[in-house]
Amino acid sequence: MSEHEFDFLVVGAGSAGVRAARVAAGLGARVAVAESYRPGGTCVIRGCVPKKLLVYAAHYGEDFEDARSYGWTSSRQFSWSTLIANKDREIARLEDIYRTLLKSSGVTLLEGHARLLDAETVEVEHRRYRAANTLIASGGWPMLPDIPGIEHCITSNEALELAELPRRALVVGGGYIAVEFAGIFKGLGAEVVIGYRGEQILRGFDDDVRHHLHDELVHKGIDVRLQSHVRRIEKLDSGELEVALTTGSTEQTLRVDAVLYATGRRPNTRGLGLESAGVDLDQQGAVIVDAYSRSSVPNIFAAGDVTNRIALTPVAIREGAAVAQTLFGGVPTPVDHEAVAHAVFSQPPVGTVGLTETAALRAFPSVDVYVTSFRPLRYTLCGRNERTLIKLLVDSASQRVIGAHMVGPDAPEIIQGIAIAVKAGLTKQQFDQTVAVHPTAAEEFVTLTNKRTIKSETEA
Ligand SMILES: Cc1cc2nc3c(=O)[nH]c(=O)nc-3n(C[C@H](O)[C@H](O)[C@H](O)COP(=O)(O)OP(=O)(O)OC[C@H]3O[C@@H](n4cnc5c(N)ncnc54)[C@H](O)[C@@H]3O)c2cc1C
């Protein structure tokens, strides 16, 4: 009889943990997964899925307006409580599916907070379990700055469960979660201000994408205040929040009903006992891992947001599955983090894969840039002045497409297809040889001709 109750104990039943547990159990391992909240993790319970449902809801406002030009007449009335109740029902259904999947895979679900006591012992709700291998898949958590009145603010966690839609909202931050929630609130009828300390929203994305989305958000009536810092927040007797904000050198006061902080997420490693097991963390608190997601302790692995590599669900799922394959499949499996596509479900949405123009110039001496911007056909009848951006970056020497970016309706759906071509290393000529699907916005990806060539500084 082994001294271990489990071959594999996973901390966290989110995207990485559930996949790792199920794959390991399928390979014959005795597996347990500990979960302190609800199986499904951030993505299912308070991230991608509920957020996307709210994004769909938010888009109906514009769709109803546009529909008039297509001959439809309709009355527009929106109920936040109906939306949230329906969303909650769907999330509960998905949580049940996760529970069933774990059970039917033979995985033991340990409900409660897990803490490592040493490299082979994990405590959950005062019970100790011995495990030969452990996977830390505890995800991330929103970061909040230490400013006066921060206790009156919400994060994306609470934004998905508000009892009422705020009439006026300040969204602090410029990353994808900030612009997505700004779009949700705005689309549902709120007045929205984005306050971001940086020079442009969506840091890390291609500059053309950043500027294009910024302009479209402003067009839609979102008040985007760049280089803005919140100094303090005060709750008034009326229940409103008064926010002292500095934009550039101007000091202002805003009165809103909600302040949503979306200023980044931190790896969730506090209170996990990783120090007692000897696991090394980086300065942000992320578990340091090698290409096989192995930590500094040989039988402890980490996958997903807790490793702070690429904080996206499909990446977490891949990393979790790879750990299970490495440990129980007899195949050491690294995860390839190159050319991972990203989407931003803003309004309009963004899809992007591969290098930005700045990164391309760092990696290649000469880059061909193809960009187009146009009004999509669907907006011509209704006169909506929203433009779509499509951009391709090509290594001048090999003609390989090294980056593809889009802002516009359906961009996330379209970029998933383009990502296959970019990942496969196809050339601009091969894109051009592909006959277009007409009339679509995506056809621009195979018909781009307007080229400018840029050289890296060492080459110029
Ligand atoms: C608002 C929002 C929107 C997002 N939208 C997208 C999107 O559109 N597309 C996309 O790809 N990604 C999106 N993400 C990111 C995505 O949700 C994460 O990358 C993904 O969930 C990471 O999976 P994970 O397994 O690493 O962690 P998680 O899914 O966070 O799972 C970690 C689990 O561990 C549990 N846990 C933590 N500590 C313990 C403990 N000590 N004991 C027991 N259990 C513990 C937690 O309760 C949680 O269930 C979004 C995130 C947020 C917040």
The ligand as an SDF file (V2000), in Angstrom:
LIG
                    3D

 53 58  0  0  0  0  0  0  0  0999 V2000
  -13.3560   39.3970  -15.5790 C   0  0  0  0  0  0  0  0  0  0  0  0
  -12.4690   38.4130  -16.2720 C   0  0  0  0  0  0  0  0  0  0  0  0
  -12.6660   38.1450  -17.6050 C   0  0  0  0  0  0  0  0  0  0  0  0
  -11.8660   37.2260  -18.2540 C   0  0  0  0  0  0  0  0  0  0  0  0
  -12.0870   36.9990  -19.5780 N   0  0  0  0  0  0  0  0  0  0  0  0
  -11.3280   36.1010  -20.2440 C   0  0  0  0  0  0  0  0  0  0  0  0
  -11.5870   35.8090  -21.6150 C   0  0  0  0  0  0  0  0  0  0  0  0
  -12.4810   36.3890  -22.2340 O   0  0  0  0  0  0  0  0  0  0  0  0
  -10.8220   34.8700  -22.2070 N   0  0  0  0  0  0  0  0  0  0  0  0
   -9.8200   34.2020  -21.5590 C   0  0  0  0  0  0  0  0  0  0  0  0
   -9.1670   33.3400  -22.1460 O   0  0  0  0  0  0  0  0  0  0  0  0
   -9.5450   34.4870  -20.2510 N   0  0  0  0  0  0  0  0  0  0  0  0
  -10.2790   35.4030  -19.5970 C   0  0  0  0  0  0  0  0  0  0  0  0
  -10.0310   35.6600  -18.2730 N   0  0  0  0  0  0  0  0  0  0  0  0
   -8.8890   34.9860  -17.6240 C   0  0  0  0  0  0  0  0  0  0  0  0
   -9.2680   33.5770  -17.2170 C   0  0  0  0  0  0  0  0  0  0  0  0
  -10.4310   33.6010  -16.4280 O   0  0  0  0  0  0  0  0  0  0  0  0
   -8.1050   32.9520  -16.4440 C   0  0  0  0  0  0  0  0  0  0  0  0
   -6.9420   33.0240  -17.2360 O   0  0  0  0  0  0  0  0  0  0  0  0
   -8.3690   31.5000  -16.1050 C   0  0  0  0  0  0  0  0  0  0  0  0
   -9.5500   31.3490  -15.3710 O   0  0  0  0  0  0  0  0  0  0  0  0
   -7.1690   30.9540  -15.3080 C   0  0  0  0  0  0  0  0  0  0  0  0
   -7.4350   29.6460  -14.9060 O   0  0  0  0  0  0  0  0  0  0  0  0
   -6.6890   29.0630  -13.6390 P   0  0  0  0  0  0  0  0  0  0  0  0
   -7.0410   27.6110  -13.5910 O   0  0  0  0  0  0  0  0  0  0  0  0
   -5.2760   29.4430  -13.6420 O   0  0  0  0  0  0  0  0  0  0  0  0
   -7.3230   29.8140  -12.3920 O   0  0  0  0  0  0  0  0  0  0  0  0
   -8.8280   29.9880  -11.9430 P   0  0  0  0  0  0  0  0  0  0  0  0
   -9.7790   29.7050  -13.0320 O   0  0  0  0  0  0  0  0  0  0  0  0
   -8.8760   31.3200  -11.2920 O   0  0  0  0  0  0  0  0  0  0  0  0
   -9.0300   28.8460  -10.8560 O   0  0  0  0  0  0  0  0  0  0  0  0
   -8.3920   28.8960   -9.6250 C   0  0  0  0  0  0  0  0  0  0  0  0
   -9.2940   28.2060   -8.6300 C   0  0  0  0  0  0  0  0  0  0  0  0
   -8.5430   27.9440   -7.4520 O   0  0  0  0  0  0  0  0  0  0  0  0
   -9.3770   28.1480   -6.3220 C   0  0  0  0  0  0  0  0  0  0  0  0
   -8.4730   28.3590   -5.1890 N   0  0  0  0  0  0  0  0  0  0  0  0
   -7.5970   29.3710   -4.9980 C   0  0  0  0  0  0  0  0  0  0  0  0
   -6.8910   29.1790   -3.8710 N   0  0  0  0  0  0  0  0  0  0  0  0
   -7.3290   28.0080   -3.3430 C   0  0  0  0  0  0  0  0  0  0  0  0
   -6.9780   27.2770   -2.1810 C   0  0  0  0  0  0  0  0  0  0  0  0
   -6.0080   27.6750   -1.3470 N   0  0  0  0  0  0  0  0  0  0  0  0
   -7.6290   26.1290   -1.9420 N   0  0  0  0  0  0  0  0  0  0  0  0
   -8.6060   25.6620   -2.7700 C   0  0  0  0  0  0  0  0  0  0  0  0
   -8.9670   26.3270   -3.8880 N   0  0  0  0  0  0  0  0  0  0  0  0
   -8.3340   27.4790   -4.1750 C   0  0  0  0  0  0  0  0  0  0  0  0
  -10.2060   29.3630   -6.7070 C   0  0  0  0  0  0  0  0  0  0  0  0
  -11.3820   29.4430   -5.9610 O   0  0  0  0  0  0  0  0  0  0  0  0
  -10.4660   29.0760   -8.1930 C   0  0  0  0  0  0  0  0  0  0  0  0
  -11.6660   28.3510   -8.3740 O   0  0  0  0  0  0  0  0  0  0  0  0
  -10.8260   36.5620  -17.5720 C   0  0  0  0  0  0  0  0  0  0  0  0
  -10.6160   36.8260  -16.2190 C   0  0  0  0  0  0  0  0  0  0  0  0
  -11.4210   37.7440  -15.5710 C   0  0  0  0  0  0  0  0  0  0  0  0
  -11.1870   38.0270  -14.1220 C   0  0  0  0  0  0  0  0  0  0  0  0
  1  2  1  0
  2  3  1  0
  2 52  2  0
  3  4  2  0
  4  5  1  0
  4 50  1  0
  5  6  2  0
  6  7  1  0
  6 13  1  0
  7  8  2  0
  7  9  1  0
  9 10  1  0
 10 11  2  0
 10 12  1  0
 12 13  2  0
 13 14  1  0
 14 15  1  0
 14 50  1  0
 15 16  1  0
 16 17  1  0
 16 18  1  0
 18 19  1  0
 18 20  1  0
 20 21  1  0
 20 22  1  0
 22 23  1  0
 23 24  1  0
 24 25  2  0
 24 26  1  0
 24 27  1  0
 27 28  1  0
 28 29  2  0
 28 30  1  0
 28 31  1  0
 31 32  1  0
 32 33  1  0
 33 34  1  0
 33 48  1  0
 34 35  1  0
 35 36  1  0
 35 46  1  0
 36 37  1  0
 36 45  1  0
 37 38  2  0
 38 39  1  0
 39 40  1  0
 39 45  2  0
 40 41  1  0
 40 42  2  0
 42 43  1  0
 43 44  2  0
 44 45  1  0
 46 47  1  0
 46 48  1  0
 48 49  1  0
 50 51  2  0
 51 52  1  0
 52 53  1  0
M  END
$$$$
